[in-house]
Amino acid sequence: NDADVDHGLLTGLADDDHTQYHNDTRGDARYYTETEFLNSSAGAGDAGKPIKLDAGGKVDATMVNDADVDHGLLTGLSDDDHTQYHNDTRGDARYFTKTEHLNISAGAGDAGKPIKLDAAGHVDASMVNDADVDHGLLTGLADDDHTQYHNDTRGDARYVKKAGDTMTGLLVLSFLSGYGSWCCRRAKPTG
């Protein structure tokens, strides 16, 4: 009776009589052993070898060819993962935007605000405190920029010149009959 046979007492138990089953040799030929799995890659020499995921459940970075990754196809591109860089919010908090720069000042309310030069490349006069400008230090003071005022040349041509307590030049006196007074003017030179 087969039920009375103790399998462990059979002879030839060490024989490989069951080829449909895997022993270490047939299993190792068909499957990778646990020691053959890589958790990092040394490069081309590891081509075709099996890998296992790291503790975080990810493939080790040494096994990824960065050239094969298309940045534009990554998910999460709109996430703010790079806080070391400025996006509009962080940039606006740290710097003045172009629209925040003033080209004219409304006075004390604009204190501390950034400015930009006008179309001529100058600071607008509304931003200059005239009390801070020393007229004597301006350049071009000897220039004749104000022809609406008389300098010696224009004054001498228009008025009688005084020399000490006397006047020089031709003088025309005329009586203004309706006013009862005398008027004088310099005569036009003749010739």
N, CA and C atoms as a LAMMPS dump frame, in Angstrom:
ITEM: TIMESTEP
0
ITEM: NUMBER OF ATOMS
573
ITEM: BOX BOUNDS ff ff ff
-5.0000000000000000e+02 5.0000000000000000e+02
-5.0000000000000000e+02 5.0000000000000000e+02
-5.0000000000000000e+02 5.0000000000000000e+02
ITEM: ATOMS id mol type element x y z
1 1 1 N 0.855 -1.15 0
2 1 2 C 0 0 0
3 1 3 C 0.914 1.229 0
4 2 1 N 0.619 2.189 -0.934
5 2 2 C 1.473 3.376 -1.079
6 2 3 C 1.388 4.288 0.144
7 3 1 N 0.303 4.254 0.844
8 3 2 C 0.159 5.099 2.024
9 3 3 C 1.099 4.656 3.116
10 4 1 N 1.545 3.402 3.023
11 4 2 C 2.449 2.895 4.043
12 4 3 C 3.908 3.218 3.723
13 5 1 N 4.146 3.835 2.552
14 5 2 C 5.523 4.118 2.134
15 5 3 C 5.922 5.5 2.643
16 6 1 N 7.025 5.577 3.306
17 6 2 C 7.567 6.838 3.815
18 6 3 C 8.488 7.392 2.752
19 7 1 N 8.123 8.513 2.171
20 7 2 C 8.906 9.12 1.077
21 7 3 C 10.333 9.393 1.498
22 8 1 N 10.516 9.813 2.676
23 8 2 C 11.86 10.146 3.177
24 8 3 C 12.758 8.936 3.275
25 9 1 N 12.16 7.717 3.278
26 9 2 C 12.967 6.513 3.396
27 9 3 C 13.272 5.886 2.046
28 10 1 N 12.79 6.499 0.986
29 10 2 C 13.034 5.955 -0.351
30 10 3 C 14.499 6.128 -0.707
31 11 1 N 14.959 5.268 -1.531
32 11 2 C 16.318 5.381 -2.024
33 11 3 C 16.295 6.28 -3.25
34 12 1 N 17.4 6.929 -3.573
35 12 2 C 17.534 7.784 -4.766
36 12 3 C 16.908 9.152 -4.64
37 13 1 N 16.667 9.556 -3.42
38 13 2 C 16.056 10.881 -3.24
39 13 3 C 16.961 11.986 -3.758
40 14 1 N 18.221 11.835 -3.789
41 14 2 C 19.155 12.854 -4.27
42 14 3 C 19.247 12.845 -5.792
43 15 1 N 18.642 11.856 -6.437
44 15 2 C 18.666 11.788 -7.896
45 15 3 C 17.788 12.898 -8.459
46 16 1 N 18.094 13.348 -9.667
47 16 2 C 17.308 14.411 -10.332
48 16 3 C 16.337 13.736 -11.29
49 17 1 N 15.298 13.121 -10.717
50 17 2 C 14.345 12.354 -11.512
51 17 3 C 13.157 13.19 -11.985
52 18 1 N 13.015 14.39 -11.496
53 18 2 C 11.841 15.208 -11.818
54 18 3 C 12.287 16.464 -12.564
55 19 1 N 12.607 16.398 -13.814
56 19 2 C 13.133 17.525 -14.597
57 19 3 C 12.079 18.591 -14.874
58 20 1 N 10.827 18.245 -14.619
59 20 2 C 9.792 19.258 -14.779
60 20 3 C 9.85 20.284 -13.648
61 21 1 N 10.569 19.977 -12.59
62 21 2 C 10.752 20.893 -11.479
63 21 3 C 12.127 21.543 -11.581
64 22 1 N 12.221 22.683 -10.923
65 22 2 C 13.499 23.404 -10.962
66 22 3 C 14.34 23.049 -9.754
67 23 1 N 15.541 22.64 -10.044
68 23 2 C 16.521 22.572 -8.978
69 23 3 C 17.322 23.873 -9.085
70 24 1 N 18.361 24.059 -8.285
71 24 2 C 19.134 25.311 -8.334
72 24 3 C 19.715 25.547 -9.725
73 25 1 N 20.193 24.508 -10.351
74 25 2 C 20.822 24.661 -11.666
75 25 3 C 19.81 25.13 -12.695
76 26 1 N 18.649 24.42 -12.78
77 26 2 C 17.638 24.819 -13.758
78 26 3 C 17.008 26.167 -13.383
79 27 1 N 16.796 26.43 -12.107
80 27 2 C 16.237 27.711 -11.661
81 27 3 C 17.189 28.866 -11.954
82 28 1 N 18.476 28.675 -11.665
83 28 2 C 19.463 29.725 -11.913
84 28 3 C 19.616 30.003 -13.401
85 29 1 N 19.405 28.964 -14.217
86 29 2 C 19.502 29.164 -15.669
87 29 3 C 18.302 29.934 -16.203
88 30 1 N 17.185 29.782 -15.556
89 30 2 C 15.956 30.412 -16.034
90 30 3 C 15.693 31.773 -15.378
91 31 1 N 16.07 31.983 -14.158
92 31 2 C 15.736 33.182 -13.387
93 31 3 C 17.012 33.87 -12.891
94 32 1 N 16.859 35.165 -12.566
95 32 2 C 17.956 35.902 -11.921
96 32 3 C 17.925 35.59 -10.443
97 33 1 N 19.076 35.439 -9.877
98 33 2 C 19.13 35.244 -8.433
99 33 3 C 19.059 36.622 -7.77
100 34 1 N 18.724 36.639 -6.509
101 34 2 C 18.621 37.908 -5.792
102 34 3 C 19.93 38.673 -5.804
103 35 1 N 21.045 37.998 -5.792
104 35 2 C 22.344 38.674 -5.763
105 35 3 C 22.706 39.278 -7.111
106 36 1 N 22.002 38.902 -8.169
107 36 2 C 22.303 39.447 -9.505
108 36 3 C 21.624 40.801 -9.745
109 37 1 N 20.652 41.163 -8.925
110 37 2 C 19.944 42.429 -9.115
111 37 3 C 20.839 43.599 -8.679
112 38 1 N 20.828 44.665 -9.474
113 38 2 C 21.632 45.858 -9.198
114 38 3 C 20.76 46.935 -8.559
115 39 1 N 21.355 47.708 -7.661
116 39 2 C 20.629 48.86 -7.135
117 39 3 C 21.261 50.158 -7.618
118 40 1 N 22.37 50.057 -8.381
119 40 2 C 22.964 51.202 -9.07
120 40 3 C 23.737 50.666 -10.261
121 41 1 N 24.011 51.548 -11.204
122 41 2 C 24.655 51.118 -12.438
123 41 3 C 26.042 51.73 -12.566
124 42 1 N 26.973 50.922 -13.065
125 42 2 C 28.334 51.393 -13.322
126 42 3 C 28.498 51.767 -14.794
127 43 1 N 27.405 51.709 -15.552
128 43 2 C 27.478 52.099 -16.958
129 43 3 C 27.233 50.94 -17.905
130 44 1 N 27.836 50.989 -19.089
131 44 2 C 27.583 50.028 -20.167
132 44 3 C 27.871 48.598 -19.759
133 45 1 N 28.796 48.395 -18.835
134 45 2 C 29.11 47.041 -18.384
135 45 3 C 27.948 46.364 -17.682
136 46 1 N 26.987 47.124 -17.239
137 46 2 C 25.823 46.565 -16.555
138 46 3 C 24.625 46.382 -17.492
139 47 1 N 24.836 46.576 -18.779
140 47 2 C 23.74 46.415 -19.748
141 47 3 C 23.155 45.012 -19.653
142 48 1 N 21.848 44.909 -19.666
143 48 2 C 21.15 43.633 -19.641
144 48 3 C 20.967 43.028 -18.267
145 49 1 N 21.489 43.653 -17.221
146 49 2 C 21.382 43.101 -15.877
147 49 3 C 20.088 43.57 -15.227
148 50 1 N 19.553 42.768 -14.33
149 50 2 C 18.317 43.152 -13.652
150 50 3 C 18.592 44.21 -12.582
151 51 1 N 17.571 45.012 -12.298
152 51 2 C 17.702 46.072 -11.296
153 51 3 C 16.596 45.946 -10.267
154 52 1 N 16.805 46.604 -9.155
155 52 2 C 15.753 46.676 -8.142
156 52 3 C 15.612 48.126 -7.713
157 53 1 N 14.451 48.482 -7.255
158 53 2 C 14.157 49.845 -6.842
159 53 3 C 14.839 50.157 -5.516
160 54 1 N 15.11 51.449 -5.307
161 54 2 C 15.744 51.862 -4.057
162 54 3 C 14.714 51.897 -2.93
163 55 1 N 15.153 52.342 -1.755
164 55 2 C 14.286 52.35 -0.574
165 55 3 C 13.066 53.242 -0.761
166 56 1 N 13.162 54.232 -1.646
167 56 2 C 12.033 55.118 -1.91
168 56 3 C 11.122 54.603 -3.007
169 57 1 N 11.421 53.395 -3.522
170 57 2 C 10.6 52.82 -4.58
171 57 3 C 10.882 53.426 -5.942
172 58 1 N 12.081 53.969 -6.109
173 58 2 C 12.464 54.632 -7.365
174 58 3 C 13.693 53.956 -7.95
175 59 1 N 13.905 54.183 -9.211
176 59 2 C 15.103 53.708 -9.882
177 59 3 C 16.249 54.642 -9.5
178 60 1 N 17.419 54.087 -9.217
179 60 2 C 18.574 54.899 -8.882
180 60 3 C 18.939 55.79 -10.067
181 61 1 N 19.357 57.038 -9.783
182 61 2 C 19.676 58.015 -10.831
183 61 3 C 20.789 57.539 -11.752
184 62 1 N 21.671 56.627 -11.281
185 62 2 C 22.749 56.124 -12.145
186 62 3 C 22.211 55.264 -13.28
187 63 1 N 20.954 54.893 -13.186
188 63 2 C 20.358 54.037 -14.211
189 63 3 C 19.539 54.821 -15.218
190 64 1 N 19.51 56.143 -15.086
191 64 2 C 18.714 56.986 -15.981
192 64 3 C 19.649 57.791 -16.866
193 65 1 N 19.421 57.722 -18.164
194 65 2 C 20.168 58.553 -19.112
195 65 3 C 19.381 59.859 -19.234
196 66 1 N 19.929 60.935 -18.684
197 66 2 C 19.211 62.209 -18.674
198 66 3 C 18.814 62.663 -20.072
199 67 1 N 19.593 62.29 -21.08
200 67 2 C 19.273 62.684 -22.453
201 67 3 C 17.983 62.035 -22.938
202 68 1 N 17.569 60.948 -22.281
203 68 2 C 16.333 60.275 -22.667
204 68 3 C 15.096 60.907 -22.034
205 69 1 N 15.297 61.847 -21.111
206 69 2 C 14.17 62.462 -20.404
207 69 3 C 13.847 63.793 -21.076
208 70 1 N 12.628 63.943 -21.563
209 70 2 C 12.165 65.186 -22.194
210 70 3 C 11.52 66.05 -21.114
211 71 1 N 12.204 67.129 -20.749
212 71 2 C 11.715 68.001 -19.683
213 71 3 C 10.287 68.459 -19.95
214 72 1 N 9.981 68.766 -21.172
215 72 2 C 8.645 69.256 -21.514
216 72 3 C 7.545 68.232 -21.299
217 73 1 N 7.907 66.959 -21.226
218 73 2 C 6.901 65.921 -21.023
219 73 3 C 6.764 65.501 -19.56
220 74 1 N 7.574 66.102 -18.685
221 74 2 C 7.469 65.776 -17.272
222 74 3 C 6.159 66.304 -16.71
223 75 1 N 5.646 65.641 -15.714
224 75 2 C 4.454 66.144 -15.031
225 75 3 C 4.892 67.134 -13.959
226 76 1 N 3.995 67.987 -13.551
227 76 2 C 4.275 68.922 -12.468
228 76 3 C 5.106 70.123 -12.871
229 77 1 N 5.189 70.437 -14.171
230 77 2 C 6.005 71.567 -14.605
231 77 3 C 5.486 72.894 -14.045
232 78 1 N 4.213 72.987 -13.771
233 78 2 C 3.674 74.243 -13.239
234 78 3 C 3.808 74.333 -11.71
235 79 1 N 4.297 73.255 -11.093
236 79 2 C 4.52 73.287 -9.647
237 79 3 C 5.657 74.25 -9.329
238 80 1 N 5.652 74.795 -8.145
239 80 2 C 6.707 75.72 -7.721
240 80 3 C 7.721 74.931 -6.889
241 81 1 N 8.498 74.07 -7.572
242 81 2 C 9.441 73.192 -6.889
243 81 3 C 10.812 73.822 -6.683
244 82 1 N 11.072 74.94 -7.327
245 82 2 C 12.404 75.544 -7.294
246 82 3 C 12.346 76.901 -6.581
247 83 1 N 12.195 76.879 -5.289
248 83 2 C 12.031 78.124 -4.541
249 83 3 C 13.313 78.937 -4.468
250 84 1 N 14.428 78.366 -4.913
251 84 2 C 15.666 79.139 -4.96
252 84 3 C 15.651 80.112 -6.141
253 85 1 N 14.712 79.93 -7.068
254 85 2 C 14.567 80.837 -8.205
255 85 3 C 13.384 81.766 -7.97
256 86 1 N 13.399 82.886 -8.651
257 86 2 C 12.304 83.843 -8.485
258 86 3 C 11.236 83.613 -9.533
259 87 1 N 10.03 83.404 -9.082
260 87 2 C 8.881 83.485 -9.961
261 87 3 C 8.36 84.912 -9.828
262 88 1 N 7.278 85.24 -10.481
263 88 2 C 6.777 86.616 -10.403
264 88 3 C 6.497 87.038 -8.96
265 89 1 N 5.917 86.155 -8.173
266 89 2 C 5.564 86.517 -6.793
267 89 3 C 6.807 86.813 -5.962
268 90 1 N 7.797 85.914 -5.999
269 90 2 C 9.016 86.147 -5.207
270 90 3 C 9.817 87.311 -5.775
271 91 1 N 9.857 87.446 -7.096
272 91 2 C 10.577 88.566 -7.701
273 91 3 C 9.928 89.899 -7.364
274 92 1 N 8.596 89.952 -7.452
275 92 2 C 7.89 91.198 -7.148
276 92 3 C 8.053 91.592 -5.683
277 93 1 N 8.178 90.608 -4.795
278 93 2 C 8.351 90.909 -3.378
279 93 3 C 9.757 91.432 -3.096
280 94 1 N 10.725 91.045 -3.903
281 94 2 C 12.118 91.414 -3.658
282 94 3 C 12.551 92.636 -4.457
283 95 1 N 12.018 92.814 -5.65
284 95 2 C 12.47 93.876 -6.551
285 95 3 C 11.301 94.777 -6.926
286 96 1 N 11.632 95.946 -7.486
287 96 2 C 10.608 96.828 -8.028
288 96 3 C 10.324 96.412 -9.463
289 97 1 N 9.052 96.341 -9.834
290 97 2 C 8.708 96.038 -11.222
291 97 3 C 8.916 97.29 -12.063
292 98 1 N 8.964 97.123 -13.357
293 98 2 C 9.162 98.271 -14.254
294 98 3 C 8.052 99.302 -14.07
295 99 1 N 6.839 98.842 -13.83
296 99 2 C 5.723 99.779 -13.689
297 99 3 C 5.752 100.528 -12.365
298 100 1 N 6.537 100.057 -11.403
299 100 2 C 6.63 100.747 -10.113
300 100 3 C 7.632 101.903 -10.145
301 101 1 N 8.45 101.992 -11.196
302 101 2 C 9.426 103.083 -11.298
303 101 3 C 8.712 104.357 -11.757
304 102 1 N 9.005 105.458 -11.1
305 102 2 C 8.363 106.739 -11.401
306 102 3 C 9.209 107.541 -12.372
307 103 1 N 8.546 108.295 -13.25
308 103 2 C 9.302 109.246 -14.072
309 103 3 C 8.959 110.686 -13.694
310 104 1 N 7.978 110.862 -12.81
311 104 2 C 7.705 112.171 -12.191
312 104 3 C 7.328 111.915 -10.736
313 105 1 N 7.525 112.916 -9.903
314 105 2 C 7.23 112.754 -8.487
315 105 3 C 6.075 113.647 -8.077
316 106 1 N 5.214 113.091 -7.228
317 106 2 C 4.108 113.866 -6.681
318 106 3 C 4.469 114.443 -5.314
319 107 1 N 5.704 114.25 -4.898
320 107 2 C 6.142 114.824 -3.627
321 107 3 C 6.47 113.778 -2.59
322 108 1 N 6.29 114.123 -1.316
323 108 2 C 6.706 113.285 -0.197
324 108 3 C 6.074 111.896 -0.216
325 109 1 N 4.895 111.767 -0.788
326 109 2 C 4.23 110.462 -0.874
327 109 3 C 5.003 109.471 -1.724
328 110 1 N 5.91 109.956 -2.545
329 110 2 C 6.704 109.084 -3.406
330 110 3 C 8.069 108.76 -2.806
331 111 1 N 8.302 109.148 -1.558
332 111 2 C 9.596 108.886 -0.903
333 111 3 C 9.891 107.397 -0.903
334 112 1 N 11.118 107.032 -1.248
335 112 2 C 11.561 105.642 -1.235
336 112 3 C 11.227 104.856 -2.474
337 113 1 N 10.499 105.441 -3.403
338 113 2 C 10.132 104.726 -4.626
339 113 3 C 11.252 104.852 -5.655
340 114 1 N 11.383 103.849 -6.521
341 114 2 C 12.426 103.905 -7.538
342 114 3 C 12.016 104.848 -8.672
343 115 1 N 13.01 105.398 -9.349
344 115 2 C 12.73 106.331 -10.444
345 115 3 C 13.397 105.855 -11.719
346 116 1 N 12.97 106.425 -12.841
347 116 2 C 13.618 106.155 -14.123
348 116 3 C 13.788 107.485 -14.845
349 117 1 N 14.74 107.515 -15.743
350 117 2 C 15.047 108.74 -16.466
351 117 3 C 13.958 109.051 -17.486
352 118 1 N 13.824 110.324 -17.838
353 118 2 C 12.827 110.729 -18.831
354 118 3 C 13.346 110.436 -20.235
355 119 1 N 12.585 110.818 -21.245
356 119 2 C 12.922 110.531 -22.64
357 119 3 C 14.255 111.134 -23.058
358 120 1 N 14.675 112.209 -22.401
359 120 2 C 15.95 112.849 -22.721
360 120 3 C 17.102 112.245 -21.917
361 121 1 N 16.809 111.268 -21.055
362 121 2 C 17.85 110.65 -20.25
363 121 3 C 18.188 111.416 -18.997
364 122 1 N 17.231 112.199 -18.495
365 122 2 C 17.456 113.013 -17.305
366 122 3 C 16.417 112.692 -16.243
367 123 1 N 16.712 113.106 -15.033
368 123 2 C 15.748 113.013 -13.944
369 123 3 C 14.77 114.171 -14.121
370 124 1 N 13.485 113.898 -13.985
371 124 2 C 12.479 114.94 -14.111
372 124 3 C 12.676 115.994 -13.019
373 125 1 N 12.439 117.252 -13.372
374 125 2 C 12.626 118.366 -12.432
375 125 3 C 11.779 118.21 -11.179
376 126 1 N 10.65 117.468 -11.255
377 126 2 C 9.804 117.278 -10.079
378 126 3 C 10.506 116.46 -9.003
379 127 1 N 11.622 115.835 -9.351
380 127 2 C 12.357 115.002 -8.392
381 127 3 C 13.582 115.707 -7.828
382 128 1 N 13.806 116.957 -8.217
383 128 2 C 14.975 117.698 -7.753
384 128 3 C 14.526 118.728 -6.727
385 129 1 N 15.162 118.73 -5.58
386 129 2 C 14.896 119.731 -4.553
387 129 3 C 15.781 120.926 -4.892
388 130 1 N 15.171 122.013 -5.342
389 130 2 C 15.94 123.189 -5.757
390 130 3 C 16.873 123.687 -4.659
391 131 1 N 16.494 123.495 -3.403
392 131 2 C 17.335 123.948 -2.292
393 131 3 C 18.649 123.172 -2.239
394 132 1 N 18.682 122.008 -2.87
395 132 2 C 19.903 121.2 -2.881
396 132 3 C 20.851 121.593 -4.007
397 133 1 N 20.417 122.492 -4.893
398 133 2 C 21.235 122.888 -6.033
399 133 3 C 21.939 124.201 -5.699
400 134 1 N 23.257 124.191 -5.733
401 134 2 C 24.054 125.39 -5.47
402 134 3 C 24.285 126.089 -6.803
403 135 1 N 23.615 127.212 -7.004
404 135 2 C 23.699 127.944 -8.268
405 135 3 C 25.137 128.237 -8.649
406 136 1 N 25.958 128.579 -7.691
407 136 2 C 27.35 128.914 -7.963
408 136 3 C 28.165 127.747 -8.489
409 137 1 N 27.68 126.526 -8.284
410 137 2 C 28.409 125.353 -8.758
411 137 3 C 27.921 124.856 -10.114
412 138 1 N 26.901 125.506 -10.667
413 138 2 C 26.4 125.102 -11.975
414 138 3 C 27.435 125.412 -13.049
415 139 1 N 27.466 124.623 -14.095
416 139 2 C 28.344 124.909 -15.226
417 139 3 C 27.618 125.855 -16.164
418 140 1 N 28.379 126.59 -16.986
419 140 2 C 27.79 127.468 -17.996
420 140 3 C 27.268 128.779 -17.467
421 141 1 N 27.688 129.183 -16.27
422 141 2 C 27.185 130.442 -15.715
423 141 3 C 27.601 131.643 -16.566
424 142 1 N 28.705 131.559 -17.279
425 142 2 C 29.16 132.669 -18.123
426 142 3 C 28.504 132.663 -19.498
427 143 1 N 27.734 131.638 -19.788
428 143 2 C 27.034 131.585 -21.08
429 143 3 C 25.952 132.654 -21.129
430 144 1 N 25.586 133.074 -22.347
431 144 2 C 24.532 134.067 -22.526
432 144 3 C 23.25 133.338 -22.927
433 145 1 N 22.681 132.583 -21.971
434 145 2 C 21.508 131.765 -22.25
435 145 3 C 20.182 132.512 -22.086
436 146 1 N 20.234 133.698 -21.5
437 146 2 C 18.993 134.421 -21.196
438 146 3 C 18.962 135.739 -21.972
439 147 1 N 18.677 135.66 -23.241
440 147 2 C 18.694 136.868 -24.085
441 147 3 C 17.538 137.804 -23.781
442 148 1 N 16.589 137.38 -22.992
443 148 2 C 15.508 138.284 -22.598
444 148 3 C 15.989 139.286 -21.552
445 149 1 N 17.169 139.049 -20.965
446 149 2 C 17.758 139.972 -20.007
447 149 3 C 18.878 140.758 -20.679
448 150 1 N 19.173 141.911 -20.109
449 150 2 C 20.236 142.744 -20.671
450 150 3 C 21.57 142.417 -20.031
451 151 1 N 22.539 142.133 -20.874
452 151 2 C 23.912 142.075 -20.396
453 151 3 C 24.538 143.423 -20.771
454 152 1 N 25.808 143.61 -20.547
455 152 2 C 26.43 144.906 -20.854
456 152 3 C 26.248 145.283 -22.319
457 153 1 N 26.425 144.35 -23.199
458 153 2 C 26.325 144.665 -24.634
459 153 3 C 24.915 145.084 -24.997
460 154 1 N 23.92 144.333 -24.59
461 154 2 C 22.532 144.701 -24.927
462 154 3 C 22.094 145.953 -24.164
463 155 1 N 22.535 146.132 -22.95
464 155 2 C 22.198 147.33 -22.169
465 155 3 C 22.825 148.584 -22.757
466 156 1 N 24.108 148.492 -23.138
467 156 2 C 24.786 149.646 -23.724
468 156 3 C 24.134 150.077 -25.027
469 157 1 N 23.585 149.135 -25.756
470 157 2 C 22.949 149.474 -27.032
471 157 3 C 21.593 150.136 -26.805
472 158 1 N 20.994 149.902 -25.664
473 158 2 C 19.646 150.404 -25.424
474 158 3 C 19.625 151.643 -24.534
475 159 1 N 20.519 151.769 -23.594
476 159 2 C 20.454 152.83 -22.598
477 159 3 C 21.67 153.753 -22.692
478 160 1 N 21.541 154.914 -22.029
479 160 2 C 22.653 155.864 -21.928
480 160 3 C 23.593 155.308 -20.878
481 161 1 N 24.845 155.247 -21.218
482 161 2 C 25.844 154.668 -20.326
483 161 3 C 26.315 155.713 -19.327
484 162 1 N 26.425 155.325 -18.11
485 162 2 C 26.881 156.203 -17.048
486 162 3 C 28.383 155.968 -16.859
487 163 1 N 29.108 157.07 -16.765
488 163 2 C 30.539 156.982 -16.495
489 163 3 C 30.804 157.843 -15.281
490 164 1 N 30.945 157.195 -14.12
491 164 2 C 31.082 157.969 -12.885
492 164 3 C 29.762 158.661 -12.604
493 165 1 N 29.812 160.031 -12.447
494 165 2 C 28.577 160.773 -12.209
495 165 3 C 28.072 161.435 -13.476
496 166 1 N 28.636 161.097 -14.607
497 166 2 C 28.21 161.716 -15.871
498 166 3 C 27.747 160.633 -16.818
499 167 1 N 27.059 161.062 -17.865
500 167 2 C 26.595 160.134 -18.881
501 167 3 C 27.357 160.398 -20.162
502 168 1 N 27.586 159.357 -20.896
503 168 2 C 28.272 159.501 -22.181
504 168 3 C 27.334 159.085 -23.28
505 169 1 N 27.587 159.566 -24.466
506 169 2 C 26.759 159.223 -25.618
507 169 3 C 25.801 160.342 -25.931
508 170 1 N 25.113 160.207 -27.037
509 170 2 C 24.153 161.212 -27.466
510 170 3 C 22.856 161.045 -26.71
511 171 1 N 22.305 162.138 -26.275
512 171 2 C 21.084 162.095 -25.495
513 171 3 C 20.058 163.016 -26.148
514 172 1 N 18.879 162.532 -26.333
515 172 2 C 17.799 163.333 -26.911
516 172 3 C 16.808 163.613 -25.804
517 173 1 N 16.505 164.889 -25.582
518 173 2 C 15.516 165.278 -24.594
519 173 3 C 14.265 165.717 -25.335
520 174 1 N 13.17 165.29 -24.868
521 174 2 C 11.928 165.756 -25.48
522 174 3 C 10.911 165.976 -24.376
523 175 1 N 10.08 166.971 -24.631
524 175 2 C 9.056 167.321 -23.661
525 175 3 C 7.782 166.605 -24.062
526 176 1 N 7.213 165.882 -23.115
527 176 2 C 5.971 165.194 -23.381
528 176 3 C 4.856 166.163 -23.025
529 177 1 N 4.321 166.796 -24.043
530 177 2 C 3.414 167.907 -23.814
531 177 3 C 2.153 167.516 -23.061
532 178 1 N 1.626 166.415 -23.274
533 178 2 C 0.39 166.053 -22.58
534 178 3 C 0.636 165.655 -21.145
535 179 1 N 1.892 165.395 -20.799
536 179 2 C 2.186 164.897 -19.462
537 179 3 C 2.929 165.909 -18.611
538 180 1 N 3.437 166.93 -19.228
539 180 2 C 4.153 167.968 -18.504
540 180 3 C 5.464 167.484 -17.94
541 181 1 N 6.157 166.585 -18.639
542 181 2 C 7.438 166.1 -18.14
543 181 3 C 8.395 165.906 -19.305
544 182 1 N 9.631 165.787 -18.926
545 182 2 C 10.674 165.561 -19.916
546 182 3 C 10.992 164.077 -19.974
547 183 1 N 11.392 163.63 -21.136
548 183 2 C 11.781 162.226 -21.333
549 183 3 C 13.109 162.233 -22.064
550 184 1 N 13.896 161.286 -21.748
551 184 2 C 15.15 161.202 -22.483
552 184 3 C 15.33 159.798 -23.029
553 185 1 N 16.065 159.755 -24.136
554 185 2 C 16.4 158.462 -24.712
555 185 3 C 17.71 158.606 -25.423
556 186 1 N 18.339 157.576 -25.636
557 186 2 C 19.617 157.604 -26.325
558 186 3 C 19.347 157.798 -27.806
559 187 1 N 20.101 158.675 -28.419
560 187 2 C 19.935 158.931 -29.849
561 187 3 C 20.54 157.775 -30.617
562 188 1 N 19.929 157.441 -31.739
563 188 2 C 20.485 156.405 -32.6
564 188 3 C 21.747 156.951 -33.243
565 189 1 N 22.783 156.169 -33.22
566 189 2 C 24.02 156.661 -33.858
567 189 3 C 23.768 156.902 -35.338
568 190 1 N 24.418 157.914 -35.866
569 190 2 C 24.274 158.218 -37.296
570 190 3 C 25.52 157.738 -38.001
571 191 1 N 25.346 157.461 -39.249
572 191 2 C 26.492 157.138 -40.09
573 191 3 C 26.802 155.752 -40.075
